[in-house]
Structures are given as C-alpha cells and as structure tokens.
Amino acid sequence: MSKAITIEQAEKQTIKEIVDNNWFFLKIMLKHSPFYIIATCIYAFIHAVIVFTEHTIGIKLIFDAIQNKEPFSKVLIFIIIITVLLLFMLLSGRLYYHIIQVRGREKLLKTFRSSLYEKATKTDLACYDNPDYYNDFVLSINEVRTRVNNMIDYLYVLCTFLTQVFLISGFFFIYDKIGLIFVALSLFTSIFVNLYINRLKLKMELELNPKERKRKYINRVFYLADYAKELRLNNVSHKLNEEFSHANQDIRETVRGYSKKLLPLSIINYFVCRTFIIDGLYMLYIAFMTLVRGVFSYGTALALVNSAWNLNNTITNMTKLASDFQENSLYISRIRKFLDYENRIVDTDKPIPLVKIPTKIELKNISFAYSLAAEPIIKNLSLTIEANEKVAFVGYNGAGKTTLMKLLMRLYDPTEGEILVNGRNIKEYSLEEYRQAFGTVFQDYQLFATTIANNVVMEQQEDIDSTKIINALEHSGFSSRLAELEQGIHTPLTREFDNNGTNLSGGEAQKVAIARVFAKECPFIILDEPSSALDPISEYHMNQYMFKAAEHKTVIFISHRLSTTRMADKIFLLENGQITEEGTHQQLMARKGTYAEMFNLQAEKYRQVSGLA
C-alpha cells in the first residue's frame, strides 16, 4: 500500500513548487503527445467562444431586435449561424472525445508507465529496503493514470476559464466598465472565501485517505480468494467487522467536524459574495441604468447580468482549480522523486568485456550493512571460489548467506572490500553483462502470468528453442507434469489473464523456476534454497541433473537440507556474517564443529520421522 500524502506536506508546498511540478508533467506530455495537448486547448477555446456567442451575444442581439422592432431575418441569420457553430462543436467534440482523447491518453499512459517500468528495473535494489522510497515507487505506479487524466482535465478547464474571462471582461469593458467594479468586489470576496473552503476540503480529504484505505482493505479481505480459507477456518470476521465499524465511525466524525466549518463558509460564499453583490446590488444598478437612465438596452442589460453570473462562476471555479493543481503537485513530486533518483550502482565510463569462460571468484575483506545505522550483515569476509567449482553455503537463518549472493551478483556493492572475477574488480565490468552471467533461482522466486516457455527463457526472443526449454524442464523434474498439459510449454500459467491458464502446486512451480538455470547459457549458477518445495526424491534427481549439466560451470548454492551439501566440492559455514568453517563434507564432519552438529541433528530428525530411531 502506498504511503498517504500528509496534511503537513500539502501545507508546506510553495506556489513555485506547485507550478514547477505541474509544468514538469505537462512538458513530458507535450513532448510525447503534442497533438493531443494542443487539440485539447483548441477544443476548449472553441467551446468557450461558442458558449459566449450563444449565451451573451445571442441574448443581446435577440432582445435588442425585439425592443427595436428589427426584422426577424436578422435574428434568423444569427440562429442559423449559432446552429452551424453548435453542429461544428458537436462533430468536433465527437472527434475529440472518441478518437483524439482515447488515443492521446493511452499514448501518454504508455509513455509514463514505460518510463516508470524501465526506471524500476534499473533502480538500485537497496531502494526497496527504504520504506519512503518504496512508497514513492508504489504511489508513482498507482497514480500515473490519475495524474495524466487530471492534468488533461485541468488543462481543458483552465483554457476554457481563461477564454471565458477574456471574452466576458472584454464585453464589460465595451458596454459597462462600472459593472466590473461589482464583479471584482464579488470575485475578490468569493476567491478569499473559496480558497479557505478548498483548503479545508483538501485537509479533510487528506485526513480521510488513511481511514478510507483501512475501510477498502477490510472490503478486499472479504472478497479476495487469498483470504477465503482463513475467513472460514478462523473467527476473524467478527474482528474485521468491528474494525470496519470503527473506520466508518472515524470517517463520519471527520466529515462532521469539517462540515461544521464548511457550512457557514458556504452560506457566506453563496449569499454574501454572490447573491447580495451580484443578484442584489448589481441588479439594482442595471435596473436603474436601464429603466431610469435608459443607458442600456434590454438586451445589453440581460447580457451584462448573465455575464456577471458567468464571470463570477468562472473565477470561483478557478479557485477550485488552484486547489486541484496543489493536490496534483503533491503526487507529481513523488513521481519526480522516483524518476530523478540517481543509481549508486552504475557502469564505469569504459567497462571491460567479461570473459565468458568460468573464472575464479575472489572476495577480499568484504563487509556490508544495509544502512549506515545498521549492524553489518557481512563482516570482513574473504574467500575464493575456483572455476567450475561446486560450492555450498550453509548456516542458520540471518547468517548472511542470501546477502552474500546479492553482493556476488552486484545487486549491492560492498561497504568495504572488493569482489574480483578473473582478477578484476566486478565494478570494472558492464553491469548488465555481468549480471547476465548469472543463472539464479532464489527461495522467493516468482512465476509470471505468461506461458511456461516464457517463464523458463525469461528474455525476449523471436524464435523460442523448444528443445532447449523441454530439456531444461526435464532436468528440473517437470517433464511428467508437462506431459499432462495439452499446450505443453505454451500453456499459460495462472488465470490472471486466461481462464484456461494453469495453476501449479508449490513444487511444480519451483521446478519451472529451476528450469531457468538449465536453459540459460551462463558461466555462474546461484541457487538459493532451490529445492525447498521439492520432495527428497525430486530434490535428489534435480541435484544429479544440476551437477551433470553444470559440469563446466561454477555452481553456488544455499541449502538448509544438508544432505544436498554432500555433493559440493567445498562447503562454507556462515555465522554472524563470517566464515567460521570451510572444507568438504568429510572434512567438516571430521572436525566435529557446528556443521557436523547441524548435519547430525537433521539426520536424527529424518531417522525419527522414518521410524528408524
């Protein structure tokens, strides 16, 4: 769940920040879809001109013609012109809303999301450990559609308002300059009150956001399949209903508290700023100037009153638009922060090519902590892994095994020390090329809502090598399940997008993930708990295939099942981020240290389970 925009953040924004953030977003939109943006402004201008012509010029012309007993042909010509203009607006509106807008919005959404997705794939993994940055990322992804749509809507409204203000002000300047004083008095008082009203509404909305999220979360729990079993097997629904009631009560109290302030302000805004000044004082002025002084014709008088109302509404609505821009700016600032982040793990100016043949890996005095304030996970660690060696890392949870693997793949850089491959610091190699040298399966692997083939290959290819994929699945132990699937490797996984998709069991899904390392041509393989969901027999066969297929590759694996480590050329025992034991299985068992103790405990457990104790 993304982190909510706070009231404090809203109040801290300066006018410059609001303008800069919205202009930043608009510039990107102009760059990638200029025709759509310009068409929006033109359509808004045309709409405002036609409405002004119909509601202001039309009223004046018709009533003046009646008062002066002019021929009906003059009115008829105007009606024909207005009809043509309205027909033109109708046709241009269909063109704009059904073609230009649909295509333009989708193009902009694609552009923004592509930028965000590309940034996400290249952003330092350390950013995901930062809650604030991760919240910005989630909010950026979730809010981009809303911000794009809002920006277009705001731009349309702004162009409409500015055109209306220009035309109506010009009409007043020609026919009644004094009337501008009444309108200005109404507007200034209305703007002042409306700004305060909009500020209160924004604060109310921001205060309601976390309470609404809580209510929506409880709502999701009751209809998502993920929670169905727990709801039926545990008496948690009573607690959820209680929390739902509390959330509703909190929302009601918040709305009630703000309503007490908004109601009198709304009354002041409507009756004092508009009704008293425009409908009262200005109407009396118009009546006097028309009926007593005879300065205005009936048509001019009606057009001026109507224009006063329209101008007042227009500028009043512009104050609401200012509040909308402020809110939009808060979200855009998060998106900008995410897009503007500069990675710390980057290529050197002149990266050297990576030798494709497996080479020696050296870790020299490596230390690493996830933050400056945190305790080091890896502490002054040094080790060497020879080419084509099969190495296992073991240790209790939290010893630093997975973190060490991430350092090897340069998902993080060490806080101290260096990692060498082929005698060169890994920072000297192309970041993308270096990472592609690793085939990996993590314990928290993910399968994607696409075909089995795509889940195995994991990269864009014009021609899929079906034989290679099938062989990889066979080595991972998935062949028997594959034979049951009518579409074979082209079977879609999950029913996210395809009702005919297949949901795999945990062990089956893990076999598909393991097949990735068999299918990928790479010198290094890292397996972090690759067989946690496999039964012992499947694990044994998978390991046999793995060591046979990776005969000319360096294999590094982490496993809590120490029976697997017996096959390794070398075993490293990690405790508190340091190597405390090193050697073959036989050497470590003979040492009778922590590794031997862990192995014997597991062996005893298996004997008890099998009834052999």
C-alpha positions as CSV (number, residue, x, y, z in Angstrom):
1,M,0.0,0.0,0.0
2,S,1.4,3.4,-0.9
3,K,2.1,6.0,1.7
4,A,-0.5,8.7,2.0
5,I,0.1,12.3,1.2
6,T,0.0,14.1,4.6
7,I,-1.6,17.4,5.6
8,E,1.8,18.7,6.6
9,Q,3.2,18.1,3.1
10,A,0.2,19.8,1.5
11,E,0.7,22.9,3.6
12,K,4.5,23.1,3.1
13,Q,4.2,23.4,-0.7
14,T,5.1,26.8,-2.2
15,I,3.4,28.3,-5.2
16,K,6.7,27.8,-7.1
17,E,6.8,24.1,-6.3
18,I,3.1,23.7,-7.4
19,V,3.9,25.5,-10.7
20,D,7.1,23.6,-11.3
21,N,5.7,20.2,-10.6
22,N,2.6,20.6,-12.9
23,W,4.8,22.2,-15.6
24,F,7.2,19.3,-15.3
25,F,4.4,16.9,-16.0
26,L,2.9,19.0,-18.8
27,K,6.3,19.3,-20.6
28,I,6.5,15.5,-20.7
29,M,3.0,15.3,-22.1
30,L,3.8,18.0,-24.7
31,K,6.9,16.1,-25.7
32,H,5.3,12.7,-26.3
33,S,1.8,13.7,-27.5
34,P,1.8,17.4,-28.6
35,F,-1.1,17.0,-31.0
36,Y,-3.4,15.8,-28.2
37,I,-2.4,18.6,-25.8
38,I,-2.8,21.3,-28.5
39,A,-6.1,19.8,-29.7
40,T,-7.3,19.9,-26.0
41,C,-6.5,23.6,-25.8
42,I,-8.1,24.4,-29.2
43,Y,-11.3,22.4,-28.4
44,A,-11.6,24.2,-25.0
45,F,-11.2,27.6,-26.8
46,I,-13.8,26.8,-29.4
47,H,-16.2,25.6,-26.8
48,A,-15.8,28.7,-24.7
49,V,-16.2,31.0,-27.8
50,I,-19.4,29.3,-29.0
51,V,-20.9,29.3,-25.5
52,F,-20.1,33.1,-25.1
53,T,-21.6,33.8,-28.5
54,E,-24.7,31.9,-27.8
55,H,-25.3,33.0,-24.2
56,T,-24.1,36.6,-24.3
57,I,-24.0,37.9,-27.8
58,G,-27.2,35.9,-28.7
59,I,-29.1,37.3,-25.7
60,K,-28.2,40.9,-26.5
61,L,-29.0,40.5,-30.3
62,I,-32.4,38.8,-29.8
63,F,-33.7,41.1,-27.1
64,D,-32.4,44.3,-28.8
65,A,-34.1,43.1,-32.1
66,I,-37.4,42.7,-30.2
67,Q,-37.0,46.1,-28.4
68,N,-36.1,47.9,-31.6
69,K,-38.6,46.0,-33.7
70,E,-36.0,44.9,-36.1
71,P,-36.8,42.4,-38.9
72,F,-36.9,38.7,-37.8
73,S,-34.4,37.9,-40.6
74,K,-31.6,39.4,-38.6
75,V,-32.4,37.0,-35.7
76,L,-32.9,34.1,-38.1
77,I,-29.5,34.6,-39.6
78,F,-28.0,34.6,-36.1
79,I,-29.9,31.4,-35.2
80,I,-28.6,29.7,-38.4
81,I,-25.0,30.8,-37.5
82,I,-25.3,29.5,-34.0
83,T,-26.9,26.2,-35.2
84,V,-23.9,25.7,-37.6
85,L,-21.5,26.5,-34.8
86,L,-23.2,24.1,-32.4
87,L,-23.2,21.4,-35.1
88,F,-19.5,22.1,-35.7
89,M,-18.9,21.8,-31.9
90,L,-20.9,18.6,-31.7
91,L,-18.9,17.0,-34.6
92,S,-15.5,18.3,-33.3
93,G,-16.5,17.0,-29.8
94,R,-17.2,13.5,-31.1
95,L,-13.8,13.6,-33.0
96,Y,-12.0,14.9,-29.9
97,Y,-13.6,12.6,-27.3
98,H,-13.8,9.4,-29.3
99,I,-10.6,9.5,-31.3
100,I,-8.1,12.1,-30.2
101,Q,-8.6,11.8,-26.5
102,V,-8.7,8.0,-26.4
103,R,-5.6,7.6,-28.5
104,G,-3.8,10.5,-26.8
105,R,-4.4,9.3,-23.2
106,E,-3.4,5.8,-24.0
107,K,-0.2,7.0,-25.6
108,L,0.6,9.2,-22.6
109,L,-0.1,6.4,-20.2
110,K,2.1,4.0,-22.1
111,T,4.9,6.6,-22.2
112,F,4.8,7.3,-18.5
113,R,4.4,3.7,-17.4
114,S,7.2,2.6,-19.8
115,S,9.4,5.2,-18.1
116,L,8.4,4.1,-14.7
117,Y,8.9,0.4,-15.5
118,E,12.3,1.0,-17.1
119,K,13.3,3.0,-14.1
120,A,12.1,0.3,-11.8
121,T,14.2,-2.4,-13.5
122,K,17.3,-0.3,-13.2
123,T,16.8,1.2,-9.8
124,D,19.2,0.0,-7.1
125,L,17.9,-2.9,-5.1
126,A,18.8,-1.0,-1.9
127,C,15.9,1.4,-2.7
128,Y,13.5,-1.4,-1.9
129,D,14.9,-1.5,1.6
130,N,14.0,2.2,2.0
131,P,10.3,2.4,3.0
132,D,9.9,6.0,1.9
133,Y,11.4,5.4,-1.5
134,Y,9.4,2.2,-1.9
135,N,6.3,4.1,-1.0
136,D,7.1,6.7,-3.7
137,F,7.6,3.9,-6.2
138,V,4.3,2.2,-5.4
139,L,2.5,5.6,-5.4
140,S,4.1,6.5,-8.8
141,I,2.8,3.4,-10.4
142,N,-0.6,3.6,-8.9
143,E,-1.1,7.3,-9.5
144,V,0.2,7.8,-13.0
145,R,-3.2,7.2,-14.8
146,T,-5.0,9.6,-12.4
147,R,-2.3,12.3,-12.8
148,V,-2.3,12.1,-16.6
149,N,-6.1,12.2,-16.7
150,N,-6.3,15.0,-14.2
151,M,-3.7,17.1,-16.0
152,I,-5.6,16.9,-19.2
153,D,-8.9,17.8,-17.5
154,Y,-7.3,20.7,-15.6
155,L,-5.7,21.9,-18.9
156,Y,-9.1,21.8,-20.6
157,V,-10.8,23.6,-17.8
158,L,-8.0,26.2,-17.5
159,C,-8.1,27.0,-21.2
160,T,-11.9,27.3,-21.0
161,F,-11.8,29.6,-18.0
162,L,-9.1,31.9,-19.4
163,T,-11.1,32.2,-22.7
164,Q,-14.3,33.0,-20.8
165,V,-12.6,35.6,-18.6
166,F,-11.1,37.3,-21.6
167,L,-14.3,37.4,-23.6
168,I,-16.6,38.4,-20.7
169,S,-14.2,41.0,-19.4
170,G,-14.0,42.5,-22.9
171,F,-17.8,42.6,-23.1
172,F,-17.9,44.5,-19.8
173,F,-15.1,46.8,-20.9
174,I,-17.1,47.8,-24.0
175,Y,-20.6,48.1,-22.5
176,D,-20.2,48.7,-18.7
177,K,-16.9,49.5,-17.2
178,I,-18.5,50.3,-13.8
179,G,-20.0,46.8,-13.8
180,L,-16.5,45.4,-13.5
181,I,-16.3,47.0,-10.0
182,F,-19.3,45.0,-8.8
183,V,-18.0,41.8,-10.4
184,A,-14.5,42.4,-9.0
185,L,-15.9,43.0,-5.5
186,S,-17.9,39.8,-5.7
187,L,-14.9,37.9,-7.1
188,F,-12.4,39.1,-4.5
189,T,-14.6,38.2,-1.6
190,S,-15.6,34.9,-3.2
191,I,-12.0,34.0,-4.0
192,F,-10.9,34.7,-0.5
193,V,-13.7,32.5,1.0
194,N,-13.3,29.8,-1.7
195,L,-9.6,29.5,-1.1
196,Y,-10.3,28.8,2.6
197,I,-13.1,26.4,1.7
198,N,-10.9,24.5,-0.8
199,R,-8.1,24.3,1.8
200,L,-10.4,22.8,4.3
201,K,-11.8,20.3,1.7
202,L,-8.2,19.3,0.8
203,K,-7.3,18.8,4.5
204,M,-10.5,16.8,5.0
205,E,-9.7,14.6,2.0
206,L,-6.1,14.0,3.2
207,E,-7.3,13.2,6.7
208,L,-9.9,10.8,5.2
209,N,-7.4,9.0,3.0
210,P,-5.9,6.6,5.6
211,K,-9.3,5.9,7.0
212,E,-10.7,5.2,3.6
213,R,-7.7,2.9,2.9
214,K,-8.4,0.9,6.0
215,R,-12.1,0.5,5.0
216,K,-11.1,-0.6,1.5
217,Y,-8.6,-3.1,2.9
218,I,-11.2,-4.7,5.0
219,N,-13.5,-4.8,2.0
220,R,-10.8,-6.6,-0.1
221,V,-10.3,-9.2,2.6
222,F,-13.9,-10.3,2.3
223,Y,-13.9,-10.8,-1.5
224,L,-10.3,-11.8,-2.4
225,A,-9.7,-15.6,-2.7
226,D,-6.4,-15.2,-0.8
227,Y,-8.3,-14.8,2.5
228,A,-11.2,-17.2,1.8
229,K,-9.8,-20.2,3.8
230,E,-8.7,-18.1,6.8
231,L,-12.2,-16.4,7.0
232,R,-13.9,-19.8,7.1
233,L,-11.5,-21.6,9.4
234,N,-10.9,-18.7,11.9
235,N,-13.3,-16.4,13.7
236,V,-11.6,-13.3,12.3
237,S,-14.6,-11.9,10.5
238,H,-16.0,-10.5,13.8
239,K,-12.8,-8.6,14.4
240,L,-12.8,-7.3,10.8
241,N,-16.5,-6.2,11.1
242,E,-15.6,-4.4,14.3
243,E,-12.7,-2.6,12.6
244,F,-14.9,-1.7,9.6
245,S,-17.4,-0.1,12.0
246,H,-14.6,1.8,13.7
247,A,-13.4,3.0,10.3
248,N,-16.9,4.2,9.3
249,Q,-17.3,5.9,12.6
250,D,-14.0,7.7,12.2
251,I,-15.0,8.8,8.7
252,R,-18.3,10.2,9.9
253,E,-16.7,12.1,12.8
254,T,-14.1,13.6,10.4
255,V,-16.8,14.7,7.9
256,R,-19.0,16.0,10.7
257,G,-16.1,18.1,12.2
258,Y,-15.3,19.7,8.8
259,S,-18.9,20.2,7.9
260,K,-19.4,22.5,10.9
261,K,-16.8,24.8,9.4
262,L,-17.7,24.4,5.7
263,L,-21.5,25.0,6.1
264,P,-21.2,28.6,7.3
265,L,-18.5,29.4,4.9
266,S,-20.6,28.1,2.0
267,I,-23.5,30.2,3.1
268,I,-21.3,33.3,3.3
269,N,-19.8,32.5,-0.1
270,Y,-23.2,32.0,-1.8
271,F,-25.4,34.6,-0.2
272,V,-22.9,37.4,0.6
273,C,-20.4,37.1,-2.2
274,R,-22.8,36.3,-5.0
275,T,-26.5,36.8,-4.1
276,F,-26.0,40.2,-2.2
277,I,-23.5,41.8,-4.5
278,I,-24.5,40.4,-7.9
279,D,-28.1,39.5,-7.6
280,G,-28.8,42.4,-5.3
281,L,-26.6,45.5,-5.7
282,Y,-25.6,44.9,-9.3
283,M,-29.2,44.0,-10.4
284,L,-30.4,47.3,-8.8
285,Y,-27.6,49.2,-10.7
286,I,-28.6,47.5,-14.0
287,A,-32.3,48.2,-13.5
288,F,-31.6,51.9,-12.7
289,M,-29.3,52.3,-15.7
290,T,-31.8,50.6,-18.0
291,L,-35.2,51.7,-16.8
292,V,-34.5,55.1,-15.3
293,R,-31.4,56.4,-17.2
294,G,-32.0,54.4,-20.4
295,V,-28.3,53.8,-20.8
296,F,-28.6,50.1,-21.5
297,S,-30.9,48.4,-23.9
298,Y,-32.9,45.4,-22.6
299,G,-30.6,43.0,-24.5
300,T,-27.4,44.7,-23.1
301,A,-28.9,44.6,-19.6
302,L,-29.7,40.9,-19.7
303,A,-26.3,40.1,-21.3
304,L,-24.5,42.0,-18.6
305,V,-26.3,40.3,-15.8
306,N,-25.8,36.9,-17.4
307,S,-22.1,37.8,-18.0
308,A,-21.7,38.8,-14.3
309,W,-23.0,35.5,-13.2
310,N,-20.8,33.6,-15.7
311,L,-17.7,35.5,-14.8
312,N,-18.3,35.0,-11.1
313,N,-18.8,31.3,-11.6
314,T,-15.8,31.0,-13.8
315,I,-13.3,32.7,-11.5
316,T,-14.8,30.9,-8.4
317,N,-14.2,27.6,-10.2
318,M,-10.7,28.7,-11.0
319,T,-10.0,28.9,-7.2
320,K,-11.1,25.2,-7.0
321,L,-8.8,24.5,-9.9
322,A,-5.9,26.1,-7.9
323,S,-6.6,23.6,-5.1
324,D,-6.7,20.8,-7.7
325,F,-3.3,21.8,-9.0
326,Q,-1.9,21.8,-5.5
327,E,-3.1,18.3,-4.9
328,N,-1.8,17.2,-8.3
329,S,1.6,18.7,-7.5
330,L,1.9,16.6,-4.3
331,Y,1.6,13.4,-6.3
332,I,3.7,14.6,-9.2
333,S,6.5,15.5,-6.7
334,R,6.6,11.8,-5.7
335,I,6.7,10.6,-9.3
336,R,9.5,13.2,-10.0
337,K,11.5,12.0,-6.9
338,F,11.3,8.4,-8.2
339,L,12.3,9.3,-11.8
340,D,15.1,11.6,-10.7
341,Y,16.8,9.1,-8.4
342,E,20.4,8.6,-9.4
343,N,21.6,5.0,-9.0
344,R,24.7,4.3,-7.0
345,I,25.5,1.0,-8.7
346,V,26.4,2.1,-12.2
347,D,28.8,1.3,-15.0
348,T,32.2,2.8,-15.2
349,D,33.0,5.1,-18.0
350,K,34.7,2.4,-20.0
351,P,33.6,-1.0,-18.9
352,I,35.7,-4.0,-19.9
353,P,34.2,-7.1,-21.5
354,L,33.5,-10.1,-19.3
355,V,35.2,-13.4,-20.2
356,K,32.5,-16.0,-21.0
357,I,34.6,-18.9,-19.7
358,P,34.0,-19.5,-15.9
359,T,36.8,-17.9,-13.9
360,K,37.9,-17.6,-10.3
361,I,35.8,-15.5,-7.9
362,E,37.6,-13.8,-5.0
363,L,36.1,-11.9,-2.1
364,K,38.6,-9.8,-0.2
365,N,37.8,-8.4,3.2
366,I,34.1,-7.9,2.3
367,S,31.8,-6.1,4.7
368,F,28.3,-4.9,4.1
369,A,25.4,-3.2,6.0
370,Y,22.0,-2.3,4.6
371,S,22.3,1.2,6.1
372,L,24.9,3.3,7.9
373,A,23.0,2.9,11.2
374,A,22.5,-0.8,10.8
375,E,24.8,-3.6,12.1
376,P,27.0,-5.2,9.3
377,I,25.5,-8.3,7.8
378,I,28.8,-9.4,6.3
379,K,31.9,-8.8,8.3
380,N,35.4,-8.7,6.8
381,L,34.8,-11.9,4.8
382,S,37.4,-13.3,2.4
383,L,37.1,-16.5,0.3
384,T,37.9,-17.9,-3.1
385,I,35.8,-20.0,-5.5
386,E,37.7,-21.7,-8.3
387,A,36.4,-22.0,-11.8
388,N,33.8,-24.8,-12.3
389,E,33.8,-25.4,-8.6
390,K,30.5,-26.5,-6.9
391,V,30.3,-24.6,-3.6
392,A,27.7,-24.7,-0.8
393,F,27.0,-22.0,1.8
394,V,25.2,-23.2,4.9
395,G,24.3,-21.6,8.2
396,Y,21.4,-20.6,10.4
397,N,18.8,-18.0,9.3
398,G,20.1,-14.5,9.3
399,A,23.8,-15.6,8.9
400,G,24.1,-13.5,5.7
401,K,24.0,-16.2,3.0
402,T,21.4,-14.6,0.7
403,T,23.0,-11.2,1.2
404,L,26.4,-12.6,0.1
405,M,24.8,-13.9,-3.1
406,K,23.3,-10.5,-3.8
407,L,26.8,-9.0,-3.4
408,L,28.2,-11.5,-5.8
409,M,25.7,-10.6,-8.4
410,R,26.3,-6.9,-7.7
411,L,22.7,-6.2,-6.7
412,Y,24.5,-4.4,-3.8
413,D,28.1,-3.1,-3.6
414,P,30.1,-4.0,-0.5
415,T,30.5,-1.3,2.2
416,E,34.2,-2.3,2.4
417,G,36.5,-4.6,0.5
418,E,36.2,-5.8,-3.1
419,I,35.0,-8.7,-5.3
420,L,37.2,-9.9,-8.1
421,V,36.3,-12.1,-11.1
422,N,39.2,-13.1,-13.3
423,G,41.4,-10.9,-11.2
424,R,39.4,-7.7,-11.9
425,N,37.1,-5.8,-9.7
426,I,33.5,-6.6,-10.8
427,K,32.8,-2.8,-10.9
428,E,35.0,-2.7,-14.0
429,Y,32.6,-4.8,-16.0
430,S,29.4,-3.8,-17.7
431,L,26.7,-4.0,-15.1
432,E,24.1,-5.6,-17.4
433,E,26.7,-8.0,-18.9
434,Y,28.0,-9.0,-15.5
435,R,24.5,-9.7,-14.1
436,Q,23.6,-11.7,-17.2
437,A,26.5,-14.0,-16.4
438,F,24.5,-15.5,-13.5
439,G,21.7,-18.0,-13.7
440,T,19.7,-17.7,-10.5
441,V,16.9,-19.3,-8.5
442,F,16.0,-17.6,-5.2
443,Q,13.9,-19.1,-2.5
444,D,11.4,-16.3,-3.1
445,Y,11.3,-16.9,-6.9
446,Q,8.3,-15.6,-8.9
447,L,6.4,-17.1,-11.8
448,F,4.8,-14.7,-14.2
449,A,1.3,-14.7,-15.8
450,T,2.6,-15.9,-19.2
451,T,3.5,-19.2,-20.8
452,I,5.7,-21.9,-19.3
453,A,8.2,-21.3,-22.2
454,N,8.4,-17.5,-21.4
455,N,8.8,-18.3,-17.7
456,V,11.8,-20.6,-18.5
457,V,13.5,-18.4,-21.1
458,M,12.9,-15.1,-19.2
459,E,14.0,-12.9,-22.1
460,Q,12.7,-11.6,-25.4
461,Q,13.4,-13.9,-28.3
462,E,12.0,-14.0,-31.8
463,D,12.4,-17.8,-32.1
464,I,11.9,-19.9,-29.0
465,D,14.1,-23.0,-28.8
466,S,11.5,-25.5,-27.8
467,T,14.0,-28.4,-27.5
468,K,16.2,-26.4,-25.1
469,I,13.2,-25.5,-22.9
470,I,11.8,-29.0,-22.8
471,N,15.3,-30.4,-21.8
472,A,15.5,-27.7,-19.1
473,L,12.1,-28.7,-17.7
474,E,13.1,-32.4,-17.9
475,H,16.3,-31.7,-15.9
476,S,14.3,-29.8,-13.2
477,G,11.9,-32.8,-12.9
478,F,8.9,-31.1,-14.5
479,S,8.6,-33.5,-17.5
480,S,5.8,-35.7,-16.1
481,R,3.6,-32.7,-15.4
482,L,4.4,-31.1,-18.7
483,A,3.2,-34.3,-20.5
484,E,-0.2,-33.8,-18.9
485,L,-0.6,-30.3,-20.4
486,E,-2.3,-30.1,-23.8
487,Q,-0.5,-26.9,-24.8
488,G,2.8,-28.1,-23.5
489,I,5.4,-25.4,-23.0
490,H,2.9,-22.9,-24.4
491,T,0.5,-23.4,-21.5
492,P,-0.3,-20.1,-19.8
493,L,0.4,-20.0,-16.1
494,T,-2.2,-18.6,-13.6
495,R,-5.7,-17.5,-14.6
496,E,-4.8,-13.8,-14.3
497,F,-5.4,-13.1,-18.0
498,D,-6.5,-16.5,-19.3
499,N,-9.4,-18.6,-18.0
500,N,-7.7,-21.6,-19.4
501,G,-4.5,-20.9,-17.6
502,T,-2.9,-23.5,-15.2
503,N,-2.2,-23.0,-11.5
504,L,0.8,-25.1,-10.4
505,S,1.5,-26.5,-7.0
506,G,4.4,-25.1,-5.0
507,G,6.7,-28.0,-6.0
508,E,5.7,-27.8,-9.7
509,A,6.2,-24.0,-9.7
510,Q,9.6,-24.4,-8.2
511,K,10.6,-26.9,-10.9
512,V,9.7,-24.4,-13.6
513,A,11.8,-21.7,-11.8
514,I,14.8,-24.2,-11.5
515,A,14.5,-24.9,-15.3
516,R,15.6,-21.3,-15.9
517,V,19.2,-22.1,-14.9
518,F,19.3,-25.2,-17.1
519,A,18.1,-23.1,-20.1
520,K,20.3,-20.1,-19.6
521,E,23.8,-20.0,-21.1
522,C,25.9,-18.5,-18.3
523,P,29.1,-19.3,-16.5
524,F,27.8,-18.9,-13.0
525,I,24.8,-20.5,-11.3
526,I,23.4,-19.4,-7.9
527,L,20.7,-21.5,-6.2
528,D,19.3,-20.0,-3.0
529,E,17.1,-22.8,-1.4
530,P,16.1,-24.1,-4.9
531,S,14.5,-27.3,-3.7
532,S,12.6,-26.1,-0.6
533,A,9.3,-27.1,-2.0
534,L,10.5,-30.4,-3.6
535,D,10.2,-33.8,-2.0
536,P,13.5,-35.6,-1.2
537,I,13.4,-37.8,-4.3
538,S,12.7,-34.9,-6.7
539,E,15.5,-33.0,-5.0
540,Y,18.0,-35.9,-5.4
541,H,17.2,-36.2,-9.1
542,M,17.4,-32.4,-9.6
543,N,20.8,-32.3,-8.0
544,Q,22.1,-35.1,-10.2
545,Y,20.9,-33.3,-13.3
546,M,22.3,-30.0,-12.0
547,F,25.8,-31.2,-11.3
548,K,25.9,-33.1,-14.6
549,A,24.5,-30.1,-16.7
550,A,26.7,-27.6,-14.9
551,E,29.9,-29.6,-15.2
552,H,31.7,-26.7,-16.9
553,K,30.0,-24.0,-14.8
554,T,30.6,-22.6,-11.3
555,V,27.7,-23.5,-9.1
556,I,27.0,-21.8,-5.8
557,F,24.0,-22.9,-3.7
558,I,22.4,-22.3,-0.4
559,S,20.5,-25.1,1.2
560,H,19.2,-25.9,4.7
561,R,18.9,-29.6,3.7
562,L,22.5,-30.6,4.4
563,S,22.1,-33.8,2.5
564,T,22.4,-31.7,-0.6
565,T,25.7,-30.2,0.5
566,R,27.5,-33.6,0.5
567,M,27.8,-33.3,-3.3
568,A,29.6,-29.9,-3.1
569,D,33.4,-29.6,-3.8
570,K,33.6,-27.1,-0.9
571,I,31.3,-26.0,1.9
572,F,31.4,-22.6,3.7
573,L,29.7,-22.3,7.0
574,L,28.5,-18.7,7.8
575,E,27.9,-17.5,11.3
576,N,27.1,-13.8,12.0
577,G,28.4,-12.7,8.6
578,Q,31.7,-14.5,8.8
579,I,33.2,-17.8,7.5
580,T,33.8,-20.0,10.6
581,E,34.2,-23.4,8.8
582,E,35.4,-24.3,5.4
583,G,36.1,-27.7,3.6
584,T,34.4,-30.8,2.1
585,H,31.6,-32.6,3.8
586,Q,34.0,-35.3,5.1
587,Q,36.5,-32.7,6.4
588,L,33.8,-30.7,8.2
589,M,32.3,-33.9,9.7
590,A,35.7,-34.9,10.9
591,R,36.1,-31.5,12.5
592,K,33.0,-32.1,14.7
593,G,32.2,-28.4,14.7
594,T,28.9,-26.5,14.1
595,Y,28.4,-28.0,10.6
596,A,28.7,-31.6,11.9
597,E,26.3,-30.7,14.7
598,M,23.8,-29.3,12.2
599,F,24.1,-32.3,9.9
600,N,23.7,-34.8,12.8
601,L,20.6,-33.0,14.1
602,Q,19.0,-33.2,10.7
603,A,20.0,-36.8,10.2
604,E,18.5,-37.7,13.6
605,K,15.3,-35.9,12.7
606,Y,14.9,-37.8,9.4
607,R,15.5,-41.1,11.3
608,Q,12.8,-40.2,13.8
609,V,10.3,-39.3,11.1
610,S,11.0,-42.5,9.2
611,G,10.7,-44.6,12.3
612,L,14.4,-45.7,12.3
613,A,15.4,-44.1,15.6
